[in-house]
Amino acid sequence: HAHMAFNMYLNIAIAACFWLIKTQKNKLKYAWLLLVALFYVAIAISDARIGFAACNLLIVMGIYYLLGERHKKATIGVLLVCGILGGAILLNNHKVKRNIETNQDTRYDIWSESVALLKEHPLTGVGASTNITYITNAFIASPTVRKDRFLIYSCVHEDVMGAHPHNQLLQSTMEFGIFGLICMGCILLLPVYYGIKNKSDLLIIACWILVIIQMQTEVIRGSYGDLAFGI
């Protein structure tokens, strides 16, 4: 599976482990931390940047979820250690290192081309059925984006969905204009507002925050399917 969806599933699994630790009564419940560590390492060595950043945020929320205000000093200490460790690992991610060393990033080039297209039809968009044609032509014409052979293949191949701006807010705006941006903004943000207002479990809110973060570098009908988004 694509690493974006794979890391999303692992992050949800980490949240579930934290929930099990807090809710179970037996003495072996902390063994779930071994799975948290395993999933964390799996995401760290994967092809992910945003997934790993989201994972570190989830770990922070999970630690607060377990220790909370009853162990303030321990919570602060553990969070500092996790922050330093997570930051060091993220900086050593091969994509991050390559971006720092070469000052080049295909994702940034994709966003730049998408924003340029968006400026042509900012109010109404170009429609869901025609946006794929606009963006495919733009990627092929771009001297930087077209160097990514896999991306171009995924744009022109009927069975692979790659002709999108790798950002759901951009995708919705390009397709439906300002109305699409407002609708998708509500879809992503209202559940967080609802969860906080109704004092939902912190990990429920955390899981949706993971979705919001992932949607900044992915679209629902990309490697991140309708079913996963719905769940």
N, CA, C and O of each residue as an XYZ file, in Angstrom:
924
protein
N       0.851     -1.191      0.000
C       0.000      0.000      0.000
C       0.885      1.238      0.000
O       2.057      1.173      0.373
N       0.324      2.358     -0.417
C       1.057      3.623     -0.378
C       1.428      3.959      1.063
O       0.670      3.677      1.991
N       2.595      4.561      1.240
C       3.080      4.809      2.603
C       2.194      5.793      3.357
O       2.151      5.757      4.587
N       1.475      6.682      2.638
C       0.608      7.642      3.328
C      -0.506      6.928      4.089
O      -0.748      7.209      5.263
N      -1.178      6.006      3.409
C      -2.251      5.255      4.062
C      -1.690      4.308      5.114
O      -2.258      4.170      6.198
N      -0.576      3.656      4.796
C       0.053      2.719      5.739
C       0.389      3.412      7.057
O       0.101      2.885      8.132
N       1.001      4.599      6.970
C       1.362      5.325      8.190
C       0.135      5.832      8.931
O       0.137      5.922     10.158
N      -0.912      6.163      8.186
C      -2.146      6.589      8.829
C      -2.722      5.452      9.665
O      -3.151      5.671     10.798
N      -2.735      4.244      9.116
C      -3.246      3.090      9.853
C      -2.404      2.818     11.103
O      -2.943      2.504     12.164
N      -1.090      2.940     10.971
C      -0.210      2.712     12.124
C      -0.440      3.775     13.196
O      -0.441      3.465     14.388
N      -0.632      5.012     12.783
C      -0.894      6.078     13.760
C      -2.197      5.826     14.517
O      -2.259      6.030     15.730
N      -3.226      5.389     13.814
C      -4.489      5.057     14.475
C      -4.279      3.901     15.447
O      -4.861      3.876     16.531
N      -3.441      2.942     15.049
C      -3.141      1.809     15.928
C      -2.410      2.265     17.195
O      -2.659      1.734     18.277
N      -1.515      3.239     17.066
C      -0.819      3.794     18.235
C      -1.822      4.433     19.184
O      -1.748      4.239     20.397
N      -2.758      5.194     18.629
C      -3.804      5.805     19.462
C      -4.598      4.729     20.193
O      -4.927      4.884     21.369
N      -4.905      3.641     19.496
C      -5.652      2.545     20.120
C      -4.850      1.910     21.260
O      -5.418      1.515     22.277
N      -3.539      1.815     21.087
C      -2.686      1.246     22.146
C      -2.724      2.118     23.399
O      -2.826      1.606     24.514
N      -2.643      3.422     23.217
C      -2.729      4.329     24.368
C      -4.066      4.169     25.083
O      -4.127      4.177     26.313
N      -5.124      4.026     24.313
C      -6.450      3.853     24.905
C      -6.515      2.555     25.705
O      -7.093      2.524     26.791
N      -5.925      1.482     25.171
C      -5.929      0.189     25.872
C      -5.142      0.262     27.177
O      -5.537     -0.318     28.188
N      -4.022      0.985     27.141
C      -3.213      1.126     28.357
C      -4.018      1.801     29.463
O      -3.973      1.392     30.623
N      -4.754      2.842     29.082
C      -5.486      3.605     30.083
C      -6.717      2.869     30.584
O      -7.087      3.026     31.747
N      -7.353      2.082     29.753
C      -8.630      1.477     30.133
C      -8.501      0.091     30.748
O      -9.380     -0.333     31.498
N      -7.421     -0.621     30.445
C      -7.278     -1.971     30.987
C      -6.822     -1.942     32.442
O      -6.167     -0.994     32.876
N      -7.168     -2.973     33.184
C      -6.872     -3.041     34.607
C      -5.695     -3.950     34.939
O      -5.076     -3.788     35.991
N      -5.374     -4.895     34.072
C      -4.324     -5.869     34.412
C      -2.940     -5.240     34.385
O      -2.734     -4.182     33.790
N      -1.997     -5.907     35.038
C      -0.642     -5.377     35.190
C       0.170     -5.433     33.904
O       1.189     -4.753     33.780
N      -0.274     -6.234     32.954
C       0.476     -6.379     31.710
C       0.082     -5.338     30.656
O       0.539     -5.395     29.514
N      -0.756     -4.407     31.044
C      -1.263     -3.451     30.054
C      -0.163     -2.592     29.433
O      -0.304     -2.127     28.302
N       0.927     -2.381     30.162
C       1.995     -1.544     29.617
C       2.800     -2.256     28.528
O       3.667     -1.658     27.891
N       2.500     -3.540     28.326
C       3.128     -4.252     27.216
C       2.692     -3.659     25.874
O       3.359     -3.843     24.856
N       1.555     -2.939     25.890
C       1.123     -2.277     24.660
C       2.138     -1.232     24.196
O       2.170     -0.874     23.019
N       2.969     -0.744     25.124
C       3.998      0.222     24.739
C       5.000     -0.381     23.761
O       5.615      0.337     22.973
N       5.162     -1.702     23.813
C       6.055     -2.365     22.857
C       5.522     -2.222     21.434
O       6.285     -2.023     20.489
N       4.206     -2.326     21.297
C       3.604     -2.125     19.976
C       3.712     -0.669     19.542
O       3.944     -0.378     18.368
N       3.542      0.248     20.499
C       3.704      1.675     20.182
C       5.106      1.920     19.635
O       5.277      2.611     18.631
N       6.108      1.349     20.303
C       7.499      1.506     19.870
C       7.713      0.886     18.496
O       8.392      1.465     17.649
N       7.132     -0.293     18.275
C       7.283     -0.970     16.985
C       6.682     -0.141     15.854
O       7.307      0.040     14.810
N       5.469      0.361     16.067
C       4.811      1.157     15.035
C       5.552      2.473     14.803
O       5.652      2.946     13.670
N       6.069      3.061     15.882
C       6.819      4.311     15.776
C       8.063      4.116     14.904
O       8.356      4.934     14.033
N       8.782      3.030     15.148
C       9.985      2.737     14.363
C       9.619      2.475     12.908
O      10.321      2.919     11.999
N       8.517      1.753     12.683
C       8.091      1.448     11.321
C       7.804      2.725     10.535
O       8.168      2.838      9.364
N       7.146      3.688     11.189
C       6.857      4.955     10.522
C       8.145      5.762     10.318
O       8.327      6.409      9.287
N       9.021      5.713     11.303
C      10.270      6.494     11.235
C      11.152      6.061     10.073
O      11.808      6.898      9.455
N      11.179      4.768      9.766
C      12.055      4.271      8.702
C      11.326      4.141      7.366
O      11.894      3.661      6.385
N      10.070      4.571      7.336
C       9.319      4.524      6.088
C       9.643      5.746      5.238
O      10.557      6.510      5.547
N       8.880      5.917      4.165
C       9.123      7.023      3.243
C       8.351      8.270      3.656
O       8.044      9.119      2.819
N       8.034      8.383      4.951
C       7.104      9.416      5.400
C       7.814     10.605      6.021
O       8.841     10.463      6.685
N       7.251     11.771      5.794
C       7.637     12.965      6.521
C       6.451     13.455      7.345
O       6.530     13.574      8.567
N       5.354     13.736      6.651
C       4.174     14.242      7.354
C       3.602     13.176      8.281
O       3.090     13.500      9.353
N       3.682     11.910      7.882
C       3.182     10.826      8.727
C       3.980     10.694     10.006
O       3.417     10.417     11.065
N       5.293     10.891      9.919
C       6.130     10.794     11.097
C       5.962     12.017     11.993
O       5.967     11.899     13.218
N       5.812     13.192     11.379
C       5.538     14.402     12.174
C       4.229     14.243     12.937
O       4.138     14.599     14.112
N       3.206     13.700     12.255
C       1.923     13.453     12.909
C       2.073     12.417     14.014
O       1.425     12.518     15.056
N       2.919     11.429     13.792
C       3.158     10.387     14.789
C       3.748     10.982     16.066
O       3.359     10.611     17.173
N       4.680     11.900     15.900
C       5.285     12.533     17.078
C       4.268     13.366     17.851
O       4.278     13.382     19.082
N       3.391     14.056     17.127
C       2.325     14.807     17.789
C       1.404     13.854     18.545
O       0.969     14.152     19.658
N       1.114     12.716     17.940
C       0.265     11.718     18.589
C       0.927     11.169     19.851
O       0.258     10.965     20.864
N       2.229     10.930     19.797
C       2.951     10.440     20.975
C       2.851     11.452     22.113
O       2.637     11.080     23.267
N       3.007     12.732     21.782
C       2.882     13.790     22.790
C       1.493     13.772     23.415
O       1.358     13.836     24.637
N       0.462     13.685     22.580
C      -0.904     13.652     23.089
C      -1.165     12.374     23.890
O      -1.897     12.390     24.880
N      -0.558     11.267     23.449
C      -0.732     10.006     24.162
C      -0.104     10.028     25.544
O      -0.674      9.499     26.498
N       1.080     10.642     25.656
C       1.748     10.752     26.954
C       0.922     11.614     27.900
O       0.748     11.281     29.073
N       0.415     12.730     27.373
C      -0.442     13.581     28.198
C      -1.714     12.829     28.590
O      -2.210     12.978     29.707
N      -2.228     12.033     27.683
C      -3.436     11.230     27.909
C      -3.230     10.263     29.078
O      -4.135     10.051     29.884
N      -2.026      9.676     29.161
C      -1.750      8.693     30.212
C      -1.359      9.344     31.540
O      -1.818      8.933     32.606
N      -0.504     10.363     31.456
C       0.030     10.949     32.690
C      -0.792     12.147     33.162
O      -1.056     12.308     34.354
N      -1.189     12.980     32.203
C      -2.061     14.104     32.519
C      -1.499     15.044     33.564
O      -0.286     15.211     33.691
N      -2.393     15.645     34.298
C      -2.010     16.649     35.285
C      -1.558     16.037     36.604
O      -1.027     16.744     37.460
N      -1.757     14.751     36.780
C      -1.375     14.104     38.045
C       0.137     13.940     38.169
O       0.664     13.831     39.276
N       0.832     13.923     37.036
C       2.288     13.736     37.053
C       2.920     14.790     36.150
O       3.505     14.462     35.118
N       2.801     16.044     36.539
C       3.226     17.147     35.687
C       4.717     17.102     35.368
O       5.108     17.261     34.211
N       5.550     16.886     36.381
C       6.995     16.883     36.154
C       7.410     15.730     35.239
O       8.222     15.903     34.330
N       6.842     14.562     35.495
C       7.164     13.406     34.652
C       6.694     13.641     33.224
O       7.382     13.281     32.269
N       5.525     14.242     33.084
C       4.986     14.521     31.749
C       5.897     15.461     30.980
O       6.210     15.211     29.816
N       6.325     16.542     31.625
C       7.204     17.516     30.968
C       8.529     16.875     30.577
O       9.032     17.101     29.477
N       9.095     16.075     31.480
C      10.370     15.409     31.204
C      10.276     14.450     30.031
O      11.128     14.458     29.143
N       9.245     13.631     30.031
C       9.075     12.665     28.947
C       8.823     13.372     27.622
O       9.333     12.949     26.585
N       8.046     14.439     27.650
C       7.752     15.178     26.425
C       9.007     15.830     25.851
O       9.183     15.875     24.634
N       9.874     16.332     26.719
C      11.127     16.924     26.244
C      12.005     15.885     25.557
O      12.563     16.134     24.489
N      12.119     14.720     26.184
C      12.925     13.644     25.605
C      12.358     13.217     24.257
O      13.096     13.050     23.286
N      11.034     13.043     24.206
C      10.383     12.625     22.964
C      10.539     13.687     21.879
O      10.741     13.355     20.711
N      10.446     14.961     22.257
C      10.595     16.036     21.291
C      11.975     16.068     20.670
O      12.115     16.222     19.457
N      13.001     15.921     21.507
C      14.382     15.918     21.015
C      14.640     14.706     20.125
O      15.217     14.823     19.044
N      14.202     13.537     20.601
C      14.407     12.304     19.837
C      13.656     12.355     18.507
O      14.215     12.037     17.457
N      12.382     12.759     18.561
C      11.584     12.814     17.339
C      12.129     13.808     16.333
O      12.162     13.531     15.134
N      12.561     14.975     16.819
C      13.129     15.978     15.931
C      14.405     15.500     15.252
O      14.620     15.748     14.066
N      15.255     14.806     16.021
C      16.511     14.287     15.463
C      16.241     13.243     14.382
O      16.890     13.241     13.336
N      15.279     12.357     14.643
C      14.953     11.325     13.659
C      14.365     11.950     12.398
O      14.697     11.541     11.286
N      13.486     12.946     12.574
C      12.863     13.593     11.421
C      13.899     14.289     10.546
O      13.820     14.231      9.319
N      14.868     14.943     11.173
C      15.912     15.631     10.407
C      16.791     14.651      9.646
O      17.435     15.025      8.666
N      16.822     13.382     10.095
C      17.624     12.365      9.418
C      16.824     11.566      8.398
O      17.358     10.657      7.762
N      15.542     11.901      8.238
C      14.751     11.282      7.185
C      15.401     11.600      5.839
O      15.804     12.738      5.600
N      15.508     10.597      4.955
C      16.278     10.801      3.722
C      15.666     11.870      2.831
O      16.393     12.566      2.124
N      14.333     12.016      2.848
C      13.707     13.074      2.054
C      14.018     14.449      2.629
O      14.313     15.388      1.890
N      13.950     14.560      3.957
C      14.239     15.833      4.605
C      15.693     16.227      4.366
O      15.983     17.379      4.043
N      16.609     15.267      4.526
C      18.024     15.542      4.301
C      18.286     15.972      2.860
O      19.064     16.891      2.604
N      17.624     15.293      1.924
C      17.796     15.647      0.511
C      17.277     17.055      0.230
O      17.895     17.811     -0.520
N      16.137     17.405      0.834
C      15.581     18.743      0.630
C      16.494     19.820      1.194
O      16.674     20.877      0.590
N      17.074     19.536      2.374
C      17.979     20.499      3.003
C      19.246     20.672      2.171
O      19.730     21.790      1.989
N      19.782     19.553      1.664
C      21.046     19.586      0.933
C      20.893     20.170     -0.469
O      21.777     20.887     -0.937
N      19.777     19.873     -1.146
C      19.609     20.304     -2.532
C      18.660     21.488     -2.686
O      18.603     22.116     -3.743
N      17.914     21.787     -1.617
C      16.920     22.860     -1.649
C      15.871     22.614     -2.740
O      15.347     23.554     -3.337
N      15.577     21.331     -2.987
C      14.583     20.954     -3.982
C      13.574     19.999     -3.358
O      13.924     19.150     -2.538
N      12.316     20.155     -3.760
C      11.264     19.299     -3.219
C      10.153     19.184     -4.262
O       9.535     20.181     -4.635
N       9.909     17.966     -4.726
C       8.879     17.745     -5.740
C       7.512     18.158     -5.228
O       6.699     18.694     -5.981
N       7.250     17.907     -3.928
C       5.946     18.264     -3.358
C       5.727     19.780     -3.447
O       4.624     20.231     -3.753
N       6.762     20.552     -3.183
C       6.654     22.005     -3.285
C       6.377     22.427     -4.728
O       5.580     23.333     -4.972
N       7.036     21.770     -5.678
C       6.818     22.077     -7.089
C       5.392     21.738     -7.505
O       4.782     22.463     -8.292
N       4.859     20.633     -6.975
C       3.471     20.250     -7.263
C       2.516     21.315     -6.750
O       1.584     21.710     -7.450
N       2.749     21.777     -5.528
C       1.889     22.816     -4.952
C       1.981     24.113     -5.759
O       0.971     24.783     -5.976
N       3.180     24.463     -6.197
C       3.364     25.706     -6.971
C       2.582     25.647     -8.283
O       1.913     26.611     -8.656
N       2.671     24.515     -8.977
C       1.928     24.361    -10.227
C       0.423     24.400     -9.970
O      -0.332     24.971    -10.757
N      -0.007     23.792     -8.872
C      -1.436     23.752     -8.542
C      -1.962     25.142     -8.210
O      -3.054     25.513     -8.639
N      -1.190     25.909     -7.448
C      -1.602     27.274     -7.094
C      -1.684     28.140     -8.351
O      -2.578     28.976     -8.476
N      -0.752     27.937     -9.275
C      -0.780     28.705    -10.525
C      -2.055     28.409    -11.308
O      -2.655     29.318    -11.880
N      -2.475     27.138    -11.337
C      -3.721     26.776    -12.010
C      -4.928     27.348    -11.270
O      -5.896     27.799    -11.882
N      -4.846     27.318     -9.947
C      -5.953     27.815     -9.125
C      -6.211     29.300     -9.384
O      -7.361     29.740     -9.374
N      -5.163     30.064     -9.612
C      -5.297     31.502     -9.839
C      -6.071     31.814    -11.128
O      -6.595     32.916    -11.291
N      -6.138     30.830    -12.044
C      -6.863     31.052    -13.294
C      -8.374     30.979    -13.089
O      -9.134     31.630    -13.806
N      -8.811     30.181    -12.103
C     -10.250     30.030    -11.829
C     -10.471     30.006    -10.319
O     -10.903     28.985     -9.784
N     -10.187     31.097     -9.623
C     -10.231     31.081     -8.153
C     -11.634     31.012     -7.558
O     -11.804     30.497     -6.453
N     -12.634     31.516     -8.260
C     -13.980     31.598     -7.688
C     -14.824     30.366     -7.985
O     -15.541     29.884     -7.108
N     -14.751     29.858     -9.190
C     -15.629     28.759     -9.593
C     -14.919     27.425     -9.729
O     -15.572     26.382     -9.758
N     -13.589     27.434     -9.813
C     -12.874     26.194    -10.057
C     -13.086     25.717    -11.484
O     -13.698     26.419    -12.290
N     -12.584     24.528    -11.803
C     -12.703     24.007    -13.169
C     -13.580     22.762    -13.229
O     -13.775     22.205    -14.309
N     -14.117     22.309    -12.087
C     -14.974     21.130    -12.079
C     -14.205     19.866    -11.738
O     -13.027     19.728    -12.068
N     -14.885     18.955    -11.078
C     -14.235     17.727    -10.621
C     -13.815     16.830    -11.775
O     -12.816     16.118    -11.673
N     -14.565     16.855    -12.873
C     -14.274     15.940    -13.982
C     -13.175     16.446    -14.902
O     -12.577     15.661    -15.639
N     -12.898     17.748    -14.871
C     -11.905     18.317    -15.786
C     -10.607     18.738    -15.095
O      -9.610     18.998    -15.768
N     -10.606     18.807    -13.778
C      -9.410     19.242    -13.060
C      -8.235     18.302    -13.314
O      -7.086     18.737    -13.389
N      -8.533     17.009    -13.447
C      -7.462     16.025    -13.655
C      -6.721     16.302    -14.960
O      -5.509     16.100    -15.036
N      -7.438     16.762    -15.988
C      -6.804     17.083    -17.269
C      -5.924     18.321    -17.144
O      -4.804     18.343    -17.654
N      -6.425     19.346    -16.472
C      -5.655     20.569    -16.252
C      -4.333     20.262    -15.540
O      -3.261     20.699    -15.958
N      -4.447     19.497    -14.455
C      -3.267     19.295    -13.615
C      -2.276     18.325    -14.261
O      -1.067     18.471    -14.079
N      -2.771     17.341    -15.010
C      -1.867     16.431    -15.725
C      -1.039     17.190    -16.744
O       0.176     17.007    -16.825
N      -1.688     18.037    -17.517
C      -0.973     18.835    -18.523
C       0.042     19.768    -17.864
O       1.139     19.962    -18.388
N      -0.321     20.346    -16.716
C       0.594     21.255    -16.019
C       1.823     20.507    -15.509
O       2.943     21.008    -15.607
N       1.613     19.305    -14.964
C       2.741     18.512    -14.449
C       3.681     18.099    -15.579
O       4.901     18.165    -15.429
N       3.118     17.676    -16.702
C       3.946     17.250    -17.831
C       4.734     18.425    -18.401
O       5.869     18.263    -18.848
N       4.122     19.610    -18.382
C       4.791     20.799    -18.928
C       5.832     21.377    -17.975
O       6.720     22.113    -18.405
N       5.732     21.053    -16.690
C       6.660     21.614    -15.704
C       8.038     20.966    -15.836
O       8.137     19.739    -15.804
N       9.096     21.751    -15.982
C      10.446     21.181    -16.120
C      10.931     20.471    -14.857
O      11.819     19.621    -14.928
N      10.352     20.815    -13.699
C      10.782     20.167    -12.456
C       9.902     18.969    -12.101
O      10.417     17.909    -11.743
N       8.593     19.126    -12.196
C       7.676     18.050    -11.804
C       7.810     16.848    -12.725
O       7.749     15.709    -12.261
N       7.989     17.075    -14.004
C       8.028     15.958    -14.955
C       9.254     15.066    -14.772
O       9.317     13.978    -15.345
N      10.227     15.518    -13.980
C      11.382     14.665    -13.685
C      10.999     13.477    -12.810
O      11.684     12.454    -12.807
N       9.903     13.618    -12.069
C       9.420     12.528    -11.229
C       8.630     11.558    -12.119
O       7.436     11.749    -12.350
N       9.306     10.525    -12.609
C       8.701      9.623    -13.584
C       7.511      8.869    -13.007
O       6.520      8.646    -13.701
N       7.606      8.475    -11.734
C       6.495      7.740    -11.127
C       5.252      8.621    -11.040
O       4.139      8.151    -11.275
N       5.437      9.893    -10.702
C       4.304     10.808    -10.616
C       3.630     10.969    -11.972
O       2.405     10.907    -12.069
N       4.420     11.175    -13.013
C       3.850     11.333    -14.354
C       3.141     10.059    -14.782
O       2.072     10.113    -15.390
N       3.730      8.916    -14.466
C       3.083      7.626    -14.776
C       1.732      7.532    -14.080
O       0.752      7.085    -14.677
N       1.678      7.953    -12.816
C       0.432      7.870    -12.059
C      -0.599      8.887    -12.533
O      -1.785      8.750    -12.236
N      -0.157      9.906    -13.269
C      -1.078     10.897    -13.818
C      -1.733     10.404    -15.101
O      -2.912     10.666    -15.341
N      -0.975      9.692    -15.920
C      -1.480      9.283    -17.236
C      -2.047      7.868    -17.233
O      -2.763      7.494    -18.162
N      -1.744      7.080    -16.215
C      -2.233      5.704    -16.147
C      -3.644      5.697    -15.575
O      -3.896      6.310    -14.538
N      -4.562      5.010    -16.241
C      -5.968      5.032    -15.845
C      -6.215      4.397    -14.482
O      -7.152      4.782    -13.783
N      -5.385      3.430    -14.096
C      -5.624      2.684    -12.853
C      -4.923      3.282    -11.637
O      -5.083      2.781    -10.524
N      -4.154      4.340    -11.837
C      -3.411      4.952    -10.733
C      -3.802      6.421    -10.633
O      -3.732      7.160    -11.615
N      -4.214      6.836     -9.437
C      -4.659      8.219     -9.248
C      -3.496      9.064     -8.726
O      -3.149      8.996     -7.547
N      -2.900      9.860     -9.615
C      -1.791     10.697     -9.175
C      -1.918     12.141     -9.611
O      -1.132     12.993     -9.196
N      -2.913     12.421    -10.453
C      -3.084     13.779    -10.974
C      -3.899     14.615    -10.005
O      -5.073     14.902    -10.239
N      -3.262     14.995     -8.924
C      -3.902     15.845     -7.917
C      -2.822     16.676     -7.223
O      -1.640     16.351     -7.327
N      -3.204     17.730     -6.526
C      -2.208     18.643     -5.938
C      -1.593     18.168     -4.630
O      -0.838     18.909     -4.001
N      -1.905     16.935     -4.206
C      -1.359     16.411     -2.944
C      -1.705     17.315     -1.763
O      -0.885     17.538     -0.872
N      -2.910     17.820     -1.772
C      -3.436     18.639     -0.683
C      -4.938     18.734     -0.898
O      -5.387     19.251     -1.921
N      -5.724     18.236      0.065
C      -7.163     18.165     -0.141
C      -7.811     19.539     -0.219
O      -8.765     19.722     -0.974
N      -7.318     20.505      0.542
C      -7.871     21.857      0.467
C      -7.642     22.459     -0.917
O      -8.531     23.095     -1.484
N      -6.438     22.252     -1.455
C      -6.144     22.716     -2.808
C      -7.016     21.999     -3.832
O      -7.549     22.615     -4.755
N      -7.152     20.684     -3.654
C      -7.951     19.885     -4.584
C      -9.400     20.377     -4.634
O      -9.958     20.569     -5.714
N      -9.991     20.576     -3.481
C     -11.386     21.018     -3.418
C     -11.551     22.408     -4.016
O     -12.551     22.687     -4.677
N     -10.570     23.285     -3.787
C     -10.643     24.645     -4.319
C     -10.466     24.653     -5.830
O     -11.155     25.389     -6.536
N      -9.547     23.840     -6.324
C      -9.326     23.770     -7.772
C     -10.561     23.240     -8.485
O     -10.873     23.671     -9.595
N     -11.267     22.305     -7.850
C     -12.434     21.706     -8.487
C     -13.680     22.587     -8.377
O     -14.431     22.727     -9.342
N     -13.899     23.183     -7.196
C     -15.162     23.883     -6.941
C     -14.995     25.337     -6.496
O     -15.957     25.972     -6.062
N     -13.785     25.855     -6.603
C     -13.575     27.250     -6.266
C     -13.695     27.522     -4.773
O     -13.456     26.639     -3.950
N     -14.062     28.741     -4.434
C     -14.129     29.157     -3.037
C     -15.154     28.337     -2.262
O     -14.986     28.106     -1.065
N     -16.221     27.894     -2.942
C     -17.229     27.066     -2.288
C     -16.622     25.728     -1.856
O     -16.924     25.220     -0.777
N     -15.775     25.173     -2.703
C     -15.112     23.914     -2.357
C     -14.187     24.059     -1.167
O     -14.115     23.172     -0.316
N     -13.468     25.192     -1.103
C     -12.566     25.449      0.022
C     -13.347     25.538      1.329
O     -12.945     24.964      2.341
N     -14.472     26.265      1.300
C     -15.291     26.418      2.506
C     -15.856     25.075      2.958
O     -15.824     24.748      4.144
N     -16.372     24.303      2.010
C     -16.957     22.996      2.349
C     -15.912     22.050      2.939
O     -16.150     21.424      3.972
N     -14.761     21.947      2.283
C     -13.736     21.028      2.782
C     -13.167     21.520      4.105
O     -12.844     20.709      4.973
N     -13.038     22.830      4.273
C     -12.583     23.366      5.555
C     -13.526     22.976      6.676
O     -13.089     22.619      7.770
N     -14.824     23.045      6.401
C     -15.815     22.648      7.411
C     -15.744     21.157      7.697
O     -15.811     20.736      8.852
N     -15.607     20.350      6.633
C     -15.537     18.898      6.802
C     -14.363     18.510      7.693
O     -14.477     17.603      8.518
N     -13.237     19.195      7.525
C     -12.037     18.838      8.286
C     -12.039     19.417      9.703
O     -11.577     18.763     10.638
N     -12.554     20.636      9.865
C     -12.393     21.330     11.144
C     -13.570     21.176     12.103
O     -13.373     21.199     13.318
N     -14.779     21.020     11.591
C     -15.938     20.935     12.478
C     -15.898     19.735     13.428
O     -16.314     19.873     14.578
N     -15.416     18.569     13.001
C     -15.325     17.458     13.960
C     -14.423     17.763     15.159
O     -14.704     17.326     16.275
N     -13.343     18.508     14.932
C     -12.464     18.887     16.043
C     -13.202     19.830     16.983
O     -13.145     19.672     18.203
N     -13.888     20.802     16.416
C     -14.678     21.736     17.224
C     -15.743     20.978     18.023
O     -15.929     21.227     19.214
N     -16.426     20.068     17.369
C     -17.465     19.277     18.033
C     -16.867     18.449     19.174
O     -17.433     18.374     20.265
N     -15.707     17.827     18.904
C     -15.078     16.984     19.917
C     -14.643     17.764     21.148
O     -14.835     17.311     22.277
N     -14.059     18.933     20.929
C     -13.615     19.764     22.046
C     -14.812     20.303     22.823
O     -14.816     20.288     24.054
N     -15.823     20.779     22.104
C     -17.004     21.349     22.742
C     -17.711     20.312     23.609
O     -18.199     20.637     24.692
N     -17.769     19.076     23.145
C     -18.487     18.024     23.869
C     -17.571     17.180     24.756
O     -17.968     16.125     25.252
N     -16.326     17.667     24.950
C     -15.367     17.007     25.833
C     -15.199     15.531     25.487
O     -15.253     14.654     26.348
N     -14.992     15.293     24.191
C     -14.764     13.934     23.721
C     -13.426     13.412     24.232
O     -12.571     14.185     24.665
N     -13.256     12.106     24.180
C     -11.993     11.487     24.557
C     -10.861     12.117     23.744
O     -10.998     12.326     22.539
N      -9.747     12.416     24.408
C      -8.625     13.090     23.750
C      -8.129     12.316     22.541
O      -7.735     12.924     21.546
N      -8.138     10.986     22.602
C      -7.616     10.197     21.491
C      -8.559     10.196     20.292
O      -8.113     10.025     19.157
N      -9.853     10.385     20.528
C     -10.778     10.546     19.407
C     -10.435     11.821     18.644
O     -10.395     11.835     17.413
N     -10.186     12.902     19.405
C      -9.790     14.166     18.780
C      -8.439     14.006     18.083
O      -8.230     14.534     16.990
N      -7.526     13.276     18.721
C      -6.191     13.067     18.153
C      -6.277     12.338     16.814
O      -5.568     12.688     15.870
N      -7.136     11.333     16.728
C      -7.274     10.575     15.482
C      -7.751     11.467     14.351
O      -7.285     11.335     13.219
N      -8.680     12.381     14.644
C      -9.152     13.263     13.583
C      -8.099     14.299     13.219
O      -8.002     14.696     12.058
N      -7.312     14.744     14.190
C      -6.211     15.661     13.884
C      -5.220     14.981     12.938
O      -4.661     15.630     12.054
N      -5.001     13.671     13.123
C      -4.143     12.921     12.211
C      -4.685     12.979     10.786
O      -3.926     13.129      9.828
N      -5.997     12.860     10.657
C      -6.623     12.935      9.341
C      -6.390     14.314      8.714
O      -6.041     14.418      7.538
N      -6.585     15.365      9.508
C      -6.392     16.735      9.004
C      -4.960     16.935      8.534
O      -4.723     17.498      7.466
N      -4.007     16.472      9.334
C      -2.596     16.614      8.962
C      -2.312     15.863      7.669
O      -1.648     16.388      6.775
N      -2.815     14.632      7.567
C      -2.558     13.831      6.378
C      -3.163     14.460      5.128
O      -2.613     14.327      4.035
N      -4.284     15.139      5.285
C      -4.946     15.758      4.142
C      -4.183     16.957      3.585
O      -4.526     17.464      2.517
N      -3.153     17.415      4.295
C      -2.327     18.517      3.783
C      -1.325     18.027      2.747
O      -0.753     18.832      2.012
N      -1.104     16.714      2.680
C      -0.171     16.168      1.695
C      -0.799     15.019      0.901
O      -0.099     14.280      0.209
N      -2.105     14.879      1.007
C      -2.791     13.783      0.319
C      -4.222     14.210      0.053
O      -4.719     15.163      0.652
N      -4.882     13.497     -0.850
C      -6.299     13.743     -1.120
C      -7.077     12.467     -0.828
O      -6.521     11.369     -0.803
N      -8.373     12.641     -0.610
C      -9.194     11.502     -0.188
C      -9.206     10.405     -1.242
O      -9.126      9.225     -0.903
N      -9.302     10.771     -2.494
C      -9.315      9.754     -3.544
C      -7.946      9.615     -4.193
O      -7.842      9.512     -5.415
N      -6.904      9.613     -3.384
C      -5.566      9.315     -3.857
C      -5.186      7.957     -3.294
O      -5.870      6.962     -3.533
N      -4.109      7.922     -2.555
C      -3.744      6.671     -1.892
C      -4.532      6.506     -0.599
O      -4.457      5.474      0.069
N      -5.283      7.539     -0.264
C      -6.073      7.557      0.961
C      -7.532      7.418      0.556
O      -8.163      8.403      0.173
N      -8.071      6.216      0.636
C      -9.361      5.917      0.041
C     -10.576      6.448      0.776
O     -10.488      6.913      1.912
N     -11.718      6.366      0.095
C     -12.988      6.823      0.683
C     -13.313      6.081      1.966
O     -13.758      6.676      2.947
N     -13.086      4.766      1.947
C     -13.432      3.954      3.122
C     -12.613      4.368      4.328
O     -13.155      4.528      5.421
N     -11.310      4.544      4.142
C     -10.444      4.947      5.249
C     -10.850      6.310      5.795
O     -10.883      6.521      7.007
N     -11.154      7.225      4.892
C     -11.579      8.562      5.319
C     -12.895      8.484      6.081
O     -13.068      9.147      7.103
N     -13.820      7.672      5.579
C     -15.106      7.528      6.238
C     -14.986      6.954      7.637
O     -15.654      7.415      8.563
N     -14.137      5.950      7.790
C     -13.921      5.349      9.112
C     -13.326      6.376     10.064
O     -13.071      6.064     11.227
